[in-house]
């Protein structure tokens, strides 16, 4: 009798616990995704939204997103990283360079003429932050990292063909290393986040800015400037900016294992490469908005680009010295980043956005 009662009790316990187990297995979550990019930008339309859609689909609808572009949840672009770190939101895509000096190891990819192609450099960047650069992002769970395509100069009233043309010109830069570069090239550097550019150009606070082509239409730079300067691809990019897609650590760790697996499958090397490839793949369309208006686009030939490269090299010298003062080996970090870029090669730039995870 005692044995029968024990069996009945065990059965009851299993029956009572079964709904809880099923509920856990089918647990759904809603993640808040926050960024400074505008909802009409190519980054939002061809990178962020497709990534979220893919994650939702592969989770069987159990991961859903509340998507907030253009800082709709408040704060500034420079505060996005801390919003993820502190759990104000779940996931952010932001530019580490908005926090000058906070992510020193990562700055190596922002050095002048460092990158060659966004897909290859984004993969190198992922491998770098997974190893020697991991300390920079230790407070978050990194989903992916990337860089944009070759940065170009966009000016209101005067074309830039030589270094001398930049002398005394007020030019916006996105990060500490890029503003230093502009200073060494003779410009008056003005640091500011992307959303502030249109107002600054309109009011004359700046006379030009550096941006990749793909983002130009989203803030109407092709309407606010008349001249654009790009560089012979053989010389590498004048500059690029680094980005990180970061998630709150506790939020990631709280997810059921199968949902973490879905996120993991949409993170890492391939996703980083896809983000870079897609972002650079949007450059031709952005460039076309300027040429369609009759704006002047000038390509600095390799011979003239040497002067830009020579003066900008001071940024690299200074960065290595800064890393050494912080107790890091700047030369080794620089050499590692270059070797990783070379390892991942120089694939042909995309002419149209690829699909998530198909890097």
CORKADA-V554464 format. One record per pair of residues at least 6 apart in sequence whose C-alpha atoms are under 8 Angstrom apart, sorted by the first residue. I is the first residue (numbers start at 1). J is the second residue. If there is no record, write none. Layout:
BEGIN
i=I j=J
i=I j=J
END
This chain:
BEGIN
i=24 j=256
i=25 j=256
i=26 j=62
i=27 j=62
i=27 j=256
i=28 j=61
i=28 j=62
i=28 j=63
i=28 j=64
i=29 j=62
i=29 j=63
i=29 j=64
i=30 j=63
i=30 j=64
i=30 j=65
i=30 j=66
i=31 j=63
i=31 j=64
i=31 j=65
i=31 j=66
i=31 j=89
i=31 j=90
i=31 j=91
i=32 j=65
i=32 j=66
i=32 j=67
i=32 j=68
i=32 j=89
i=32 j=90
i=32 j=91
i=33 j=65
i=33 j=66
i=33 j=67
i=33 j=68
i=33 j=89
i=33 j=90
i=33 j=91
i=33 j=92
i=33 j=93
i=34 j=67
i=34 j=68
i=34 j=69
i=34 j=71
i=34 j=72
i=34 j=73
i=34 j=80
i=34 j=89
i=34 j=91
i=34 j=92
i=34 j=93
i=35 j=68
i=35 j=69
i=35 j=70
i=35 j=71
i=35 j=77
i=35 j=80
i=35 j=92
i=35 j=93
i=35 j=94
i=36 j=69
i=36 j=70
i=36 j=71
i=36 j=76
i=36 j=77
i=36 j=93
i=36 j=94
i=36 j=195
i=37 j=43
i=37 j=44
i=37 j=69
i=37 j=70
i=37 j=71
i=38 j=44
i=38 j=69
i=38 j=70
i=38 j=218
i=39 j=45
i=39 j=69
i=39 j=70
i=40 j=218
i=41 j=215
i=41 j=217
i=41 j=218
i=42 j=214
i=42 j=215
i=42 j=218
i=42 j=279
i=42 j=282
i=43 j=215
i=43 j=279
i=44 j=69
i=46 j=278
i=46 j=353
i=47 j=275
i=47 j=278
i=47 j=279
i=47 j=356
i=50 j=355
i=50 j=356
i=51 j=266
i=51 j=356
i=52 j=65
i=54 j=356
i=55 j=63
i=55 j=262
i=55 j=263
i=55 j=266
i=56 j=62
i=56 j=63
i=56 j=64
i=56 j=65
i=58 j=262
i=59 j=259
i=59 j=262
i=62 j=259
i=63 j=259
i=71 j=77
i=77 j=94
i=77 j=95
i=77 j=98
i=77 j=193
i=78 j=95
i=78 j=96
i=78 j=98
i=78 j=99
i=78 j=193
i=80 j=92
i=80 j=93
i=80 j=94
i=81 j=92
i=81 j=94
i=81 j=96
i=81 j=246
i=83 j=89
i=83 j=92
i=84 j=90
i=84 j=91
i=84 j=92
i=84 j=140
i=84 j=246
i=84 j=247
i=84 j=248
i=85 j=139
i=85 j=140
i=85 j=247
i=85 j=248
i=85 j=249
i=86 j=248
i=87 j=248
i=87 j=251
i=89 j=248
i=90 j=247
i=90 j=248
i=90 j=251
i=91 j=245
i=91 j=246
i=91 j=247
i=91 j=248
i=92 j=244
i=92 j=245
i=92 j=246
i=92 j=247
i=93 j=243
i=93 j=244
i=93 j=245
i=93 j=246
i=94 j=243
i=94 j=244
i=94 j=245
i=95 j=241
i=95 j=242
i=95 j=243
i=95 j=244
i=96 j=102
i=96 j=103
i=96 j=242
i=96 j=243
i=96 j=244
i=97 j=103
i=97 j=107
i=97 j=174
i=97 j=175
i=97 j=176
i=97 j=241
i=97 j=242
i=98 j=174
i=98 j=175
i=98 j=176
i=98 j=192
i=98 j=193
i=99 j=175
i=100 j=175
i=100 j=176
i=101 j=176
i=102 j=136
i=103 j=136
i=103 j=137
i=104 j=136
i=104 j=323
i=105 j=133
i=105 j=136
i=105 j=323
i=105 j=333
i=106 j=129
i=106 j=133
i=106 j=136
i=106 j=242
i=107 j=177
i=107 j=242
i=108 j=319
i=108 j=333
i=108 j=334
i=108 j=337
i=109 j=115
i=109 j=125
i=109 j=240
i=109 j=241
i=109 j=242
i=109 j=337
i=110 j=177
i=110 j=178
i=110 j=239
i=110 j=240
i=110 j=241
i=110 j=242
i=111 j=177
i=111 j=178
i=111 j=239
i=111 j=240
i=111 j=315
i=111 j=316
i=112 j=178
i=112 j=181
i=112 j=237
i=112 j=238
i=112 j=239
i=112 j=240
i=112 j=309
i=112 j=312
i=112 j=313
i=112 j=315
i=112 j=316
i=113 j=235
i=113 j=236
i=113 j=237
i=113 j=238
i=113 j=239
i=113 j=309
i=114 j=236
i=114 j=237
i=114 j=239
i=114 j=338
i=115 j=121
i=115 j=150
i=115 j=236
i=115 j=237
i=115 j=239
i=115 j=240
i=115 j=341
i=116 j=150
i=116 j=233
i=116 j=236
i=116 j=237
i=116 j=341
i=116 j=346
i=117 j=149
i=117 j=150
i=117 j=346
i=117 j=347
i=117 j=348
i=117 j=349
i=118 j=146
i=118 j=147
i=118 j=148
i=118 j=149
i=118 j=150
i=118 j=273
i=118 j=276
i=118 j=277
i=118 j=279
i=118 j=280
i=118 j=349
i=119 j=146
i=119 j=147
i=119 j=272
i=119 j=273
i=119 j=274
i=119 j=275
i=119 j=276
i=119 j=277
i=119 j=280
i=119 j=347
i=119 j=349
i=119 j=359
i=120 j=273
i=120 j=276
i=120 j=341
i=120 j=344
i=120 j=345
i=120 j=346
i=120 j=347
i=121 j=146
i=121 j=147
i=121 j=273
i=121 j=276
i=121 j=340
i=121 j=341
i=121 j=344
i=122 j=145
i=122 j=146
i=122 j=147
i=122 j=272
i=122 j=273
i=122 j=275
i=122 j=276
i=123 j=146
i=123 j=269
i=123 j=270
i=123 j=272
i=123 j=273
i=123 j=341
i=123 j=344
i=124 j=337
i=124 j=340
i=124 j=341
i=124 j=343
i=124 j=344
i=125 j=145
i=125 j=146
i=125 j=337
i=125 j=340
i=126 j=144
i=126 j=145
i=126 j=146
i=126 j=268
i=126 j=269
i=126 j=272
i=127 j=269
i=127 j=340
i=128 j=134
i=128 j=336
i=128 j=337
i=128 j=340
i=129 j=135
i=129 j=136
i=129 j=137
i=132 j=333
i=139 j=249
i=140 j=246
i=140 j=247
i=140 j=248
i=140 j=249
i=141 j=246
i=141 j=247
i=141 j=248
i=141 j=249
i=141 j=252
i=142 j=244
i=142 j=245
i=142 j=246
i=142 j=247
i=143 j=244
i=143 j=245
i=143 j=246
i=143 j=247
i=143 j=263
i=143 j=264
i=143 j=266
i=143 j=267
i=143 j=268
i=144 j=244
i=144 j=245
i=144 j=246
i=144 j=267
i=144 j=268
i=144 j=269
i=144 j=271
i=144 j=272
i=145 j=242
i=145 j=243
i=145 j=244
i=145 j=245
i=145 j=268
i=145 j=272
i=145 j=275
i=146 j=242
i=146 j=243
i=146 j=244
i=146 j=272
i=146 j=273
i=146 j=275
i=146 j=276
i=147 j=240
i=147 j=241
i=147 j=242
i=147 j=243
i=147 j=276
i=148 j=212
i=148 j=240
i=148 j=241
i=148 j=242
i=148 j=276
i=148 j=279
i=148 j=280
i=149 j=212
i=149 j=213
i=149 j=237
i=149 j=240
i=149 j=276
i=149 j=279
i=149 j=280
i=149 j=283
i=150 j=212
i=150 j=236
i=150 j=237
i=150 j=238
i=150 j=239
i=150 j=240
i=150 j=280
i=151 j=210
i=151 j=211
i=151 j=212
i=151 j=213
i=151 j=230
i=151 j=237
i=151 j=238
i=151 j=239
i=151 j=240
i=152 j=210
i=152 j=211
i=152 j=212
i=152 j=213
i=152 j=228
i=152 j=229
i=152 j=230
i=152 j=231
i=152 j=238
i=153 j=160
i=153 j=208
i=153 j=209
i=153 j=210
i=153 j=211
i=153 j=228
i=153 j=229
i=153 j=230
i=154 j=208
i=154 j=209
i=154 j=210
i=154 j=211
i=154 j=221
i=154 j=225
i=154 j=226
i=154 j=227
i=154 j=228
i=154 j=229
i=155 j=207
i=155 j=208
i=155 j=209
i=155 j=225
i=155 j=226
i=155 j=227
i=155 j=228
i=156 j=201
i=156 j=207
i=156 j=208
i=156 j=224
i=156 j=225
i=156 j=226
i=156 j=227
i=157 j=207
i=157 j=225
i=157 j=226
i=157 j=227
i=158 j=227
i=159 j=165
i=159 j=227
i=159 j=228
i=159 j=229
i=159 j=298
i=160 j=166
i=160 j=227
i=160 j=228
i=160 j=229
i=160 j=298
i=161 j=229
i=161 j=298
i=161 j=299
i=161 j=300
i=162 j=300
i=162 j=304
i=162 j=305
i=162 j=308
i=163 j=185
i=163 j=186
i=163 j=307
i=163 j=308
i=164 j=186
i=166 j=185
i=166 j=186
i=166 j=187
i=167 j=185
i=167 j=186
i=167 j=187
i=167 j=188
i=168 j=186
i=168 j=187
i=168 j=188
i=169 j=186
i=169 j=187
i=169 j=188
i=169 j=206
i=169 j=207
i=169 j=208
i=170 j=187
i=170 j=188
i=170 j=189
i=170 j=190
i=170 j=205
i=170 j=206
i=170 j=207
i=170 j=208
i=171 j=182
i=171 j=187
i=171 j=188
i=171 j=189
i=171 j=190
i=171 j=206
i=171 j=207
i=171 j=208
i=171 j=209
i=171 j=210
i=172 j=179
i=172 j=189
i=172 j=190
i=172 j=191
i=172 j=192
i=172 j=197
i=172 j=206
i=172 j=208
i=172 j=209
i=172 j=210
i=173 j=179
i=173 j=182
i=173 j=189
i=173 j=190
i=173 j=191
i=173 j=192
i=173 j=209
i=173 j=210
i=174 j=191
i=174 j=192
i=174 j=193
i=174 j=194
i=174 j=210
i=174 j=241
i=175 j=191
i=175 j=241
i=176 j=191
i=177 j=315
i=178 j=239
i=179 j=189
i=179 j=190
i=179 j=191
i=180 j=189
i=180 j=315
i=181 j=312
i=181 j=314
i=181 j=315
i=182 j=188
i=182 j=189
i=182 j=312
i=183 j=189
i=184 j=311
i=184 j=312
i=184 j=314
i=184 j=315
i=185 j=308
i=185 j=311
i=185 j=312
i=190 j=206
i=195 j=219
i=197 j=209
i=197 j=219
i=198 j=219
i=198 j=220
i=198 j=221
i=198 j=224
i=200 j=206
i=201 j=207
i=201 j=208
i=201 j=224
i=202 j=224
i=208 j=225
i=212 j=240
i=212 j=283
i=213 j=282
i=213 j=283
i=213 j=284
i=213 j=285
i=213 j=286
i=213 j=287
i=214 j=279
i=214 j=280
i=214 j=282
i=214 j=283
i=214 j=284
i=214 j=285
i=214 j=286
i=214 j=287
i=215 j=283
i=215 j=286
i=216 j=222
i=216 j=286
i=216 j=287
i=217 j=286
i=217 j=289
i=222 j=289
i=222 j=290
i=222 j=293
i=222 j=295
i=223 j=290
i=226 j=295
i=226 j=296
i=227 j=295
i=227 j=296
i=227 j=297
i=227 j=298
i=228 j=295
i=228 j=296
i=228 j=297
i=228 j=298
i=229 j=297
i=229 j=298
i=229 j=299
i=229 j=300
i=230 j=297
i=230 j=298
i=230 j=299
i=230 j=300
i=231 j=237
i=231 j=238
i=231 j=299
i=231 j=300
i=231 j=301
i=231 j=302
i=231 j=305
i=232 j=299
i=232 j=300
i=232 j=301
i=232 j=302
i=232 j=305
i=234 j=302
i=235 j=302
i=235 j=305
i=238 j=309
i=252 j=260
i=253 j=260
i=266 j=357
i=270 j=357
i=270 j=358
i=270 j=359
i=271 j=356
i=271 j=357
i=271 j=358
i=271 j=359
i=273 j=359
i=274 j=354
i=274 j=355
i=274 j=356
i=274 j=357
i=274 j=358
i=274 j=359
i=275 j=356
i=277 j=349
i=277 j=350
i=277 j=353
i=277 j=354
i=277 j=359
i=278 j=350
i=278 j=352
i=278 j=353
i=278 j=354
i=279 j=353
i=280 j=349
i=280 j=350
i=281 j=349
i=281 j=350
i=281 j=351
i=281 j=352
i=281 j=353
i=282 j=351
i=282 j=352
i=282 j=353
i=284 j=351
i=290 j=296
i=291 j=297
i=319 j=330
i=320 j=329
i=320 j=330
i=320 j=331
i=320 j=334
i=321 j=330
i=322 j=330
i=323 j=329
i=323 j=330
i=324 j=330
END
